[in-house]
Amino acid sequence: MTSPLLELDHVTKRFGRVVIAEDLSFAVGPGEVVGIVGPNGAGKTSLFGLISGDLSPGAGAISFAGRPVTKLDAAARCRLGIGRTYQVPRPFTDMTVFENVLVAAQQGGGLRRRASYAAAVQALERAGMSGEANLPAARLGLLQRKRLELARALASGPRLLLLDEVAGGLTDPEVAQLVEIVRGINAEGIAVIWIEHVVRALTPVVSRLICLAGGKFVGDGAPATVLADPAVREVFLGTEVTAALAGGSLEPPSAAGGDGAAGGERSQP
């Protein structure tokens, strides 16, 4: 049996009386693609913070690639291979697209000189941003900013990529392009955990879906099975949602807004 790439063991996190993660345990294998859904305030982005090192758990343990990382900060975990995007892209607007990605390769991936330049070029190609390399980041539209956010995460050399609502606000054709990019990344062997309100973006890609509500897992399994679960439909989608969602043709009524007590609007290096 293959050892898990990422493992959470009874992880709990509270902000005062607000529980954002309650006794969470799950594992993600190498090359696996997992989708996470749930209502606003469910703790999804905070879960990413616990995995990436932006937040420290109050209890429980986290391991990555067979080693404990619970006490490691975000920079150390990034160097080990945990890359992430953030809900609201905030690039360095006074830099070019290439310079933004180069910073990620050097500061996030620990690369220097030619190696960092090569990693930045490759990340831009994988994210479909090569043509915008010399543009000031301030001139980018929403889709381009989301692709830049993805390129910055890729430049750090992740073995596990955490995607936080990268499809939000995009048109159907733009979502389709993004899905193909994520498929290509996964085909390289990179494991992906993808938080998304746009469910139709998840269903063609993920092999496993987890529903998080109130800091607890409500469902975990095959996407169609989880989306058809009455408990999932009650807490996330509402009782009126039909089984058509399992085919990716619908999305939840609230597809905007933040999530969790810790938010998700901080940019990565």
C-alpha positions in Angstrom: 0.0 0.0 0.0 1.3 3.5 -0.9 2.1 5.7 2.0 0.1 8.9 2.2 1.7 12.1 0.9 -0.3 14.3 3.4 -1.9 13.1 6.6 -3.9 15.0 9.2 -4.3 13.2 12.5 -7.1 14.5 14.8 -6.4 18.1 14.0 -8.3 20.8 15.9 -8.2 24.6 15.6 -10.2 27.2 17.5 -10.3 31.0 17.6 -11.9 31.6 20.9 -15.3 29.9 20.8 -15.2 29.6 17.0 -14.2 26.1 15.9 -12.7 26.1 12.4 -11.4 22.5 12.5 -12.7 19.9 14.9 -10.8 16.6 15.2 -10.1 16.3 11.5 -8.4 13.2 10.2 -7.7 12.4 6.5 -5.0 11.4 4.1 -4.1 12.3 0.5 -2.0 10.0 -1.6 0.7 10.9 -4.1 -0.9 12.1 -7.3 -4.4 12.1 -5.9 -6.9 14.9 -6.9 -9.3 15.8 -4.1 -12.0 18.4 -4.2 -13.3 20.2 -1.1 -16.8 21.8 -1.0 -18.8 23.4 1.7 -20.7 26.6 2.7 -19.1 29.9 3.4 -17.6 29.9 6.9 -17.2 26.1 6.9 -13.4 26.3 7.5 -12.2 25.4 4.1 -9.6 28.1 3.7 -8.5 27.7 7.3 -8.0 24.0 6.6 -5.5 25.1 3.8 -3.9 27.3 6.4 -3.3 24.4 8.7 -1.9 22.3 5.9 0.4 25.0 4.5 1.6 26.3 7.8 -0.1 29.6 7.8 -2.0 28.4 10.9 -0.9 26.2 13.8 -3.3 23.5 15.1 -4.3 23.6 18.7 -4.3 19.8 18.8 -3.4 16.9 16.5 -0.6 16.3 14.1 0.2 16.9 10.4 2.7 14.9 8.4 3.9 15.3 4.8 6.0 12.9 2.8 6.5 10.7 5.8 7.8 13.4 8.2 6.0 15.5 10.9 5.5 19.1 9.8 3.1 20.3 12.6 5.7 22.6 14.1 7.2 23.8 10.7 6.2 27.3 9.4 4.8 28.0 6.0 8.2 28.7 4.4 9.6 25.4 5.6 6.6 23.5 4.3 6.8 25.2 1.0 10.4 24.1 0.6 9.3 20.5 1.3 6.8 20.7 -1.5 3.5 22.2 -0.3 2.4 25.0 -2.7 -0.8 27.0 -2.5 -2.9 29.7 -4.1 -5.1 32.2 -2.3 -8.7 33.1 -3.0 -7.9 36.7 -3.9 -4.8 37.0 -6.1 -2.6 39.8 -4.8 0.5 39.9 -7.1 3.3 42.4 -6.7 1.7 45.0 -9.0 4.9 47.0 -9.4 6.6 44.0 -10.9 6.2 42.2 -14.2 4.5 38.8 -14.4 7.9 37.1 -14.8 9.4 38.9 -11.8 6.4 37.8 -9.6 7.0 34.1 -10.6 10.8 34.5 -10.2 10.3 35.7 -6.6 8.2 32.5 -5.9 10.9 30.3 -7.4 13.6 31.9 -5.3 11.8 32.6 -2.0 9.3 29.7 -2.1 11.4 27.1 -3.9 14.8 28.1 -2.6 16.2 28.2 -6.1 19.0 30.5 -7.3 20.3 32.0 -10.6 19.7 29.9 -13.7 17.7 27.3 -11.8 15.2 29.9 -10.6 14.9 31.5 -14.0 14.2 28.1 -15.6 11.6 27.2 -13.0 9.9 30.6 -13.5 9.8 30.1 -17.3 8.4 26.5 -16.9 5.8 27.6 -14.4 4.5 30.4 -16.8 4.3 27.8 -19.6 2.3 25.4 -17.5 -0.1 28.1 -16.4 -0.5 29.4 -19.9 1.1 32.8 -19.1 4.2 32.8 -21.2 2.7 35.5 -23.5 2.2 37.9 -20.6 5.7 37.4 -19.0 6.8 41.0 -19.5 3.5 42.7 -18.7 3.2 44.6 -15.4 1.1 42.5 -13.0 -1.1 45.6 -12.4 -2.5 45.3 -15.9 -3.8 41.7 -15.6 -7.5 40.8 -15.7 -9.1 38.4 -13.3 -8.3 35.2 -15.3 -4.7 36.3 -15.8 -4.3 37.1 -12.2 -5.6 33.7 -11.2 -3.2 32.1 -13.7 -0.4 34.1 -12.2 -1.3 32.9 -8.8 -1.2 29.4 -10.1 2.2 30.0 -11.8 3.7 31.4 -8.6 2.6 28.2 -6.7 4.0 26.0 -9.4 7.4 27.9 -9.4 8.0 26.7 -5.8 8.2 23.1 -7.0 5.2 21.6 -5.2 4.5 17.9 -4.7 1.1 18.9 -3.3 -0.8 21.9 -4.8 -3.5 23.6 -2.8 -6.0 25.5 -5.0 -8.3 27.9 -3.2 -11.3 28.9 -5.4 -9.3 29.5 -8.5 -12.4 29.2 -10.7 -14.5 31.8 -8.9 -15.6 34.7 -11.1 -14.6 33.0 -14.3 -16.7 32.4 -17.4 -17.6 28.9 -18.5 -14.9 28.9 -21.3 -12.3 30.2 -18.8 -13.3 27.5 -16.3 -12.8 24.9 -19.0 -9.3 26.2 -19.7 -8.5 26.1 -16.0 -9.7 22.5 -15.7 -7.3 21.5 -18.6 -4.4 23.3 -16.8 -5.1 21.4 -13.6 -5.3 18.1 -15.4 -2.0 18.8 -17.0 -0.4 19.6 -13.6 -1.8 16.4 -12.1 -0.6 14.4 -15.1 2.9 15.4 -14.0 2.4 13.5 -10.7 1.5 16.5 -8.5 -1.2 15.9 -6.0 -4.0 18.5 -5.9 -6.5 19.5 -3.2 -9.0 22.0 -4.7 -11.4 24.1 -2.8 -14.2 25.3 -5.1 -17.7 26.8 -5.1 -17.9 26.2 -8.8 -18.7 22.5 -8.5 -18.8 22.0 -12.3 -15.0 22.8 -12.3 -14.4 20.0 -9.8 -16.4 17.1 -11.1 -14.4 16.5 -14.3 -11.1 16.5 -12.5 -11.4 15.1 -8.9 -11.6 11.4 -8.1 -12.6 12.2 -4.5 -14.8 14.9 -3.0 -14.9 16.0 0.7 -17.6 18.2 2.1 -16.7 20.4 5.1 -19.2 22.2 7.3 -18.7 23.7 10.7 -15.2 22.5 10.8 -16.2 18.9 10.4 -16.3 16.5 7.5 -19.8 15.7 6.4 -19.0 13.6 3.3 -15.9 12.0 1.8 -15.9 9.7 -1.3 -16.7 9.6 -5.0 -18.1 13.0 -6.2 -21.4 11.7 -7.4 -22.0 9.8 -4.1 -21.0 12.8 -1.9 -23.2 15.2 -3.9 -26.2 12.9 -3.7 -25.8 12.5 0.1 -28.8 14.2 1.8 -26.6 15.6 4.6 -24.2 17.2 2.1 -27.1 18.7 0.1 -28.6 20.0 3.3 -25.6 21.9 4.7 -24.0 23.0 1.4 -26.4 23.0 -1.4 -29.9 23.2 0.1 -32.6 20.6 -0.1 -33.8 21.8 -3.6 -30.7 20.8 -5.4 -31.2 17.9 -7.8 -29.1 15.0 -8.8 -28.0 16.9 -11.9 -25.3 18.4 -9.9 -23.4 15.1 -9.9 -22.9 15.7 -13.6 -21.5 19.1 -12.9 -24.3 21.1 -14.5 -25.2 23.2 -11.5 -23.4 25.2 -8.9 -24.4 26.2 -5.3 -26.5 29.4 -4.9 -23.7 31.3 -3.1 -20.5 31.3 -5.1 -19.0 34.5 -3.7 -17.5 35.6 -0.5 -14.8 34.5 1.9 -14.5 31.5 4.1 -13.4 30.7 7.6 -12.3 32.8 10.5 -8.8 33.1 9.1 -9.9 34.3 5.6 -7.9 33.6 2.4 -6.7 36.8 1.0 -3.0 36.8 1.8 -0.5 36.5 -1.0 2.3 34.0 -1.0 5.9 34.8 -1.6 
